[in-house]
Amino acid sequence: MSLKLLANWKLHGSKSFYQNWFAAFNQSYRGSNHDSLGIAPPSIYISDIARYSSNPGIAIGSQNIDQFSSGARTGEIASRMVKDAGGLFSITGHSERRMFFNELDGDIAAKLDLASAASLIPILCVGESSEERDQNKTEKVLEMQVSNVLRACSTLHSLTIAYEPVWAIGSGMIPEPEEINSIHEMIKDVVQSRFSNIDLHAVIYGGSVNLENSKSIFKEKEIDGALIGGASLNGEEFASIANIFNDLKGL
Ligand code: PGA
């Protein structure tokens, strides 16, 4: 399975929400293959949605996992629990986790190792802030984020990276697609040249992806997919974005 289009529902949804979501998605999705699709709902729904989504076969995963596998960690969820509940992947290091929950590179590395140990596909999010972008530090910051995290991993053998500029998340602004393309190229180069023991499955883009801009994004060669927040809350829109993705990437 190679996940390419991920819905990040953040702190949204309810039972009736996802039932309606799947009905809308199924009506609009034209593809016969669902292998590249995933949804990260709030963890409390993983188990329920994993059963619900097994046909058509959209992968379910978590938005976060704890950096420990068990212990006195009130309120946390372990990678093996996500797996046990039917999850197939985990997002780690989302900028909202870094910002609101003070996650550091070392914590994120531990999460990636644990995700991998639990046979969850690990997704690492990286991205520069608007200040860093204004100071022309984007490439340097991304290189540091990727290197610091991967250097601190001990058992990780494969991953997907989501490039998510912090200023583009939920803002309606995106970098020029050509710019995203060259950043993805740089990220691939950093991983391949410095961490040859780690298999990089894909570099996907996240930040204000929607139906209008998805075509221009997916046209770029090094953009392997997308992590979609706001627009993924609408089953019809997510399906339409997936249709565009399939058409452009020949799936
Ligand atoms: P957005 O969120 O699509 O609403 O910008 C993306 C994300 O945070 O993963």
Residues whose N, C-alpha, C, O or C-beta is under 5 A from the ligand:
A	BS01	PGA	N8 A168 I169 G170 S171 G206 G207 S208 V209 L227 I228 G229 G230 A231
